[in-house]
């Protein structure tokens, strides 16, 4: 072996030593006192799926256009969310009157 090939092999190891020392330095992290705790009386806003469930369990139910306006979803996404509510135990029925489909739902606990 020649001395140039030994130097070529040792060069990457010296580079890795430098990068290892850089990795070992501690990076500053965000301190916990910058986070503001939520007031005890405040609660999270309901999710879009919870809002959708509240909309369909009303006596008058909800049309697809009303659900889209509430959530901002596309029609196929809104109908898929109704399927998700069915899987969570909601009994969902739909009626079509004068060309407008209305969805009504009932929670499993309300059916009993």
C-alpha positions as CSV (number, residue, x, y, z in Angstrom):
1,X,0.0,0.0,0.0
2,X,1.1,3.5,-0.7
3,X,1.0,6.4,1.7
4,X,-1.6,8.2,-0.4
5,X,-4.1,5.3,-0.1
6,X,-3.6,5.4,3.7
7,X,-4.2,9.1,3.8
8,X,-7.3,8.6,1.7
9,X,-8.7,6.1,4.2
10,X,-7.9,8.3,7.2
11,X,-9.5,11.4,5.8
12,X,-13.1,10.1,6.2
13,X,-12.4,9.1,9.8
14,X,-11.2,12.6,10.7
15,X,-14.4,14.0,9.1
16,X,-16.5,11.6,11.1
17,X,-14.7,12.7,14.3
18,X,-15.6,16.3,13.6
19,X,-19.2,15.4,12.9
20,X,-19.4,13.3,16.1
21,X,-18.2,16.2,18.2
22,X,-20.8,18.5,16.6
23,X,-23.5,16.0,17.4
24,X,-22.5,15.7,21.0
25,X,-23.1,19.3,21.7
26,X,-26.5,19.9,23.4
27,X,-28.9,22.0,21.3
28,X,-31.0,24.5,23.2
29,X,-34.6,23.4,23.6
30,X,-37.7,25.4,24.2
31,X,-38.3,25.9,27.8
32,X,-41.5,24.7,29.4
33,X,-42.3,28.2,30.8
34,X,-42.9,29.6,27.4
35,X,-46.0,27.4,27.1
36,X,-49.2,28.9,28.4
37,X,-51.5,26.6,30.2
38,X,-55.1,26.6,29.3
39,X,-57.5,28.0,32.0
40,X,-59.2,25.4,34.1
41,X,-62.7,26.3,32.8
42,X,-61.8,26.3,29.1
43,X,-62.5,23.2,27.0
44,X,-61.4,22.2,23.5
45,X,-63.7,23.2,20.6
46,X,-65.7,20.3,19.3
47,X,-64.2,18.4,16.3
48,X,-65.8,18.6,12.9
49,X,-67.1,15.1,13.3
50,X,-68.7,16.0,16.7
51,X,-70.2,19.1,15.0
52,X,-71.6,16.9,12.2
53,X,-73.1,14.5,14.7
54,X,-74.8,17.4,16.6
55,X,-76.2,18.6,13.3
56,X,-77.8,15.4,12.2
57,X,-79.3,14.5,15.6
58,X,-81.5,17.6,15.5
59,X,-85.2,16.9,14.9
60,X,-85.0,18.5,11.4
61,X,-81.8,16.6,10.5
62,X,-79.4,18.2,8.0
63,X,-78.9,18.3,4.3
64,X,-75.6,17.5,2.6
65,X,-75.3,21.2,1.7
66,X,-75.7,22.2,5.4
67,X,-73.1,19.6,6.4
68,X,-70.6,20.9,3.8
69,X,-71.1,24.5,4.9
70,X,-70.4,23.5,8.5
71,X,-67.3,21.4,7.8
72,X,-65.9,22.9,4.6
73,X,-65.4,19.3,3.3
74,X,-66.2,18.0,-0.2
75,X,-69.4,16.0,-0.6
76,X,-67.7,12.6,-0.7
77,X,-65.7,13.4,2.4
78,X,-68.9,14.5,4.2
79,X,-70.7,11.2,3.3
80,X,-67.6,9.2,4.4
81,X,-67.8,11.0,7.8
82,X,-71.4,9.9,8.0
83,X,-70.2,6.3,7.5
84,X,-67.7,6.9,10.3
85,X,-70.5,8.0,12.6
86,X,-72.4,4.8,11.7
87,X,-69.4,2.8,12.9
88,X,-69.4,4.8,16.1
89,X,-73.0,3.7,16.9
90,X,-75.2,6.4,15.3
91,X,-78.3,5.2,13.5
92,X,-78.4,7.4,10.4
93,X,-81.4,7.5,8.1
94,X,-82.0,9.6,5.0
95,X,-85.2,10.8,3.3
96,X,-85.4,12.5,-0.1
97,X,-88.2,15.1,-0.3
98,X,-88.6,17.3,-3.3
99,X,-85.2,16.3,-4.6
100,X,-83.4,17.3,-1.4
101,X,-81.9,14.5,0.8
102,X,-82.1,15.0,4.5
103,X,-80.0,13.0,6.9
104,X,-81.2,12.3,10.5
105,X,-79.2,10.5,13.1
106,X,-79.7,9.0,16.6
107,X,-77.0,8.1,19.0
108,X,-77.0,4.5,20.3
109,X,-77.7,5.7,23.9
110,X,-80.8,7.6,22.6
111,X,-82.2,4.5,20.9
112,X,-82.4,2.5,24.1
